[in-house]
Amino acid sequence: MLSQVLTLLIFTLAAATAAANTLSTEASTGHKSLLWSLGLGMSRYENTLADRKTQASFQGNILFNYSLNDSLKIKIQPKLNFKNGYVQNYSASAADSTSITFSEASTTFHSSNQIFLTLGAVNQQDQLSSFMMDELAFPAAVFKARSKPIGRALAITGMAAIPTSSTLSTQSKDSEKTPSLFAGGLSWEASDSELPAKAQAMYFKFSELPARVANDSSLIGNTISNTSGGDNSRFLYGYEGIDLSLQVELPFSKQFSGKLVAAGIENHQAPKGLNRAWTIKGQFNIYQHEDLWSPYLEFFRAEADATVAHYMDPAYQTNRIGYRGGLEYSYKSTFKLKFSGGLREVLLESASQSRDQFASIGLETPYAPF
């Protein structure tokens, strides 16, 4: 596996150099743009249940934007993921995986950059906090209205979606109803301020979530009504509540800046002690000539039934409290080298969860024109 990683590393560095040579060129013809990026990573995970996993990953990304006219835009963002690794539990098994997924595949109609209607597979991190949602594209219809096209603006958002996996499957059986997600709320953005900031408050409600989602979620924190799991799994509580998020940029000087990101979730259908989650992350950016150093540290706590664990970023899970930190290094905007690690403890005793430790290293290129 080491030889494969070294080969991918050399290839990715060569791609980064090529990207640097083309970043200054015009990426679009008319209203079209086609961009690409690459990523390479290695990770190590282990817990007190004697589970260990070492994994190498390669990811290729494409971003296609096409403005048919001043009011209609198409965005397609597929990803190719390849993972190769070794998993050790009480027995050892391979952990190879190759998949093609979409971060976005949508069409947006807009009027004066103030009223928007988006239809298609919509990235949920653009609608709800990245703490609550992984980078998943759900089939959805999203309406958004802004008070101003740019600068300081108040916006209202409404969304009706079908929760799916990364392959756009609902994971439902024929006898089950189609799952749904409704969300709506307000956001405020100040992009032209001395302290650029964005705050958002969103209501959410999941309905008719299938047994497979319940079973998978029970393994990473959620509570189900039957302990045996399987095809008869059902969530013990519903998921309806509030998702809050805040991001503030802190431009101290030309050489030094910071960022504060926070989010909180409360599920109104679960009892107190099981229904809340929060995270807070601080990051500094240190500019030295053509180098950018970005250390960060994040703390999080997610009670067992604060949200649907299946749709969260796998780095969190529910029924967890922990931290993660790291360092990102960028050179001339041609590549980014990332180091990270962290620890997760269990809030309530669970047969499928234990104290976890994880570490990773990654290399990625920015989007560049073909």
N, C-alpha and C positions, 0 to 999 in steps of 0.2 A: 504493500500500500504506500510505503514511503516513496518509491520510485514514481508512482502515479501522481502523488502530491507534488513532487519536485517538477515533474513534467508540466503539470497544470500551473504551477507557480511561474515557471519560465514563460509559458504561453501567455499568462495573464499580465506579467510585466511587459512583455512585448506589445500586448494589446494596449496597455496604458501609455506606452511611448507613442504608439500610432495615434491614440486619442489626443495626446498633447499636440501632435503636429497638425491635427485637423480641427481643434477646438476654435481656432481663429477664423475658420472658413464659414461661409454661409450655409446653414443647415437645411434650408427650405427652398423650395421652388414654388413661388406663388404662395398658396396657403397650406402647403403640405410640409411635414417634417417627419423624418424617420431616424431615430436614434437608437443606440445600443450601449450596453454596459455589461461587464463581467464581474463575477465575484468568486472567491476561493476561500475555503475555511477549513479549520480543524478544531474539534472540540473533544473534551473529556468530561465524563459525568460519572459519579458514583454515589451510592447511598448506603445507609446502614442495613438494608435488606440484602446486601451482597450483590446488588445490581451494578454493573460497570459497563460503560459504553465509550468506545473511541471511534470517532467518525470523521471522515473527510467529505467535503461537499464542494460542488461546483455549480454555479448558477449563471445562466445567460439571460439577459433582459432585453426586450425590444419595446420601444415607445413610439407609437404612430399617432400623430395628430393631423387631422384634415379638416380645414374650415371650408365648407361648401359655399358659404356666403357669410355676410356679416352677422347672421343670426343663428347659424347652424354649425355645430362642431362635432366631429367624431373622434373618439379617443380609444385606442386599443393598446393594451399593455400585457403581452404574454410573457411567461417566465418558463425557462427550461431548468429543472432541478435534477441534479445527479448526486446521490449520496452512496458512499461506500464505507463500510465499517464493521466493527466487531462488537457483539453484545455478549456479556457474560452474566448469567444468573446462576441457577443451580445446574443448568446445562448451557452450552455455548451454541450460538447460532449466528448466521450472517445477517447483516442489516442493510442490504443493498436496496436502493430505491431510485427509480427514475420517473419523473412526472412532468407534464406540461400543464401549467395552471395560468389563470388570468388574474391580475390585480385590478383590471378595469377593461370593460368592453361596452362602451356606452355612447349614446348620442345626446347632445345637449342643445336645446333651443333657448335662446336668450334674447332679451329686449333691453337695449341700452346698458348692458352689463349690470342690470339691477334686478331683473326678473328672470329666473332660470327654471327650466323643466328638463330633468335628466332621466332618460329611460335606458334600460339595459342592465348589464352586470356592473354594479356600482361598488367601488371600494368603500367598505364600511368604516375605515379609519378616517375618511373624509366627513363622516356624518356623526359618529360617536367617538368617544375617547379611545386612544390606542391602548389604554389600560383595560378597557372592557372588550375590545375587539382586536383580533389578529388582522393581518392584512388579507382579508377575505373579500371576494366580490360576490354579492348577493344579487339575484334578479330583483330589480326594484324600480320604483317610480319616485323621484325626489323633486319636490318643489321648494324653491328658495327665493326670497325677495329681500333685497338690500335697500336701505334708506339712501345710500349714495354709491356710485360705481367704484370709487377709490377713497383712500384716506379713512378717517374715522367714520364707522358705519355700524348701524344696528341691523341685524338680519333675523328673519323668521324662516324656519325650515320645517317641512313635513315629509315623511317618508313612509311608504308601504313596501315591504320586502318579503321575500321568501328565503328563510335561512337555509344555507346549503353548505356543503363541504368545499374544499379548495377546487374540486373538479365540477362544481355546480350541481352536485347530486343532493337531493333533500334527505337521502338515507332513510326514506320511509318505505314501509311495506305497502302492498296493494290495499290492505284493509285499513290503513291509517289515513287520516286526513292530511291535507297539505299544511305544513307548518307556516306560521306567519310572524312577522315582526313589524310593529308600528312604532314610529318614533317621531317626535316633534319638539320644537323648543326655540329658544332665542340665543343669539350670539352677538357679541360686541367685539369689534376689531379696530385697533388704532395703529395702522401701519406707518403713518407719517409722524408719529409722536417721537419725542426724545427717548421715551421708553416704549418701544413697540410691544403691543400686548394683544392677546385674544382670550376672551372668556366665553364659556358656553354652558348652558343649562338645557338638558334634553330629557324629556319623558320617554320611556320605552316600555313595550309590552310584547312578550313572546307568547304565542299560543300554539297548541297542537304539536308540540315538539315530539318527534318520534322516539320509539323505544331504543333504537341504536344510539341516538344522541344521549339519552338518559343513561344508558349503560356505560358508554365511554366517559361521560362526565362524572359518574360515580367513582371511577378509578382515579380521578384527579381532583376530588374534593367535594362534589355535590352530593346531596342526600337523596336516595331513591326510596320508594315505598316498600320494595321487596329486596331483601338482602341477597337473594340468589342471582339477581341480574338477568342477563340474556334478553330474549325477545319480548319478555313480559315486563321489562323495566319501565317504571314511570317515576317522574320527579315527584318527590314528596310535597314540594312547594311550587307555586307558580313564580314567574319572573316578570314583575311589573314595578317600575320605580323611576328613580332619577339618576342621571349620569352627569356629573359636573366636571369641568376641566378648565385649566388656566395655564397660559404660557406667557412669560414675560422675558423680553430681551433686555440685557443690561450692558449698554455700550459705554464702558468706563473710559476708554481711550482708543486711539488707533491701534495700539499694540495689545490691548487687553479688553475682553468683553466677557459677559456671562449670560447664562440662561437658567431660568427657573421654570420647571414644569410640574404641575400637580393635578391630581384627579381624584374623584371620590364617587362611590356608587352606593345607593341604598335601595334594597329590594323590599317593597312594601308588603309582599305576600309571604315573607319568611319572618320568623320571630326574632326578637332582639337577641343579640349574641351570635346570630348566624347570617345577618342580612346586610352587613356593611363591609366596604373595602376602600382602601385609599393608597395612594402612592405619592411620593415627592422626590424630585430629582433635581440636582444642581450640577451645572456644567460650566467650566471656564474655557475660554478660547484665548490662546497665547500666540500672537503673530510675531514671527522672527524672519524678516526678509521674505523668502518664498516658502517658508515652513509654517504650518499651523499645528499646534499641539492642543488637544482638547481632552483633559481629564474630567471624569464625571463620577458621581456617586448617587445611588438611588436606594431608598427604603420603601418597603411595601408591606401591606397587611391585607389579606382578603379572607373574610370569614366564609364558612362552608357554602352558603347559599346566597351570596351577594349578587352573583350573576351566573350565567351558563358557562361552566368551565370549558366546555368543548370549543367554544368560539374565542376564548382568550388567547393571548400570546402564550405559547408553551413555557416561556421563562417564568411566568407567574404561578398559575393554577390557583384554585380556591383552597380554603382550609390551610393557608400558608401565611407565614410571616418571615421576612428575610431582607436581604440586601444584595445588590450587585454594583460593581464599579468597574472602571476601565480607563483606557487611554486610546485616543484616536490621533493618528498622525497623517497629515496631508502634505504633499509636496507639489507645488505649482499647479494645483488643481488637476493633476494627472492621475494620481492614485491615492487611496486611503488605506492605511494599515491600522488594524483594530485589535486591541487586546482587552479581554474582559473576563470576569470571574465573579462568583458569588456563592451564597449559601441560603437555603430555605429550610425552615423548621416547620413542624406540623402543629397546628393549633389544637385540634381535637384528635384523639387517638384514632388511627385508621389502619386497616389491614393492608391497604394498597399504597400508602404514603409513609415516608420516613424522612429523616434528615438528609438533605441532598447537598452536594457540593458540585460545582461545575466551573469549567474554564474553557476559553476559546481564543483562537487567533484567526484573523481574517484579512483578506486583501481584496479590494474592489476598485473598479475604475468608475469615473463619473460618466454620465450619458454623453455620447459623442456622435456626430453624424456618420452615417455609412459612407 
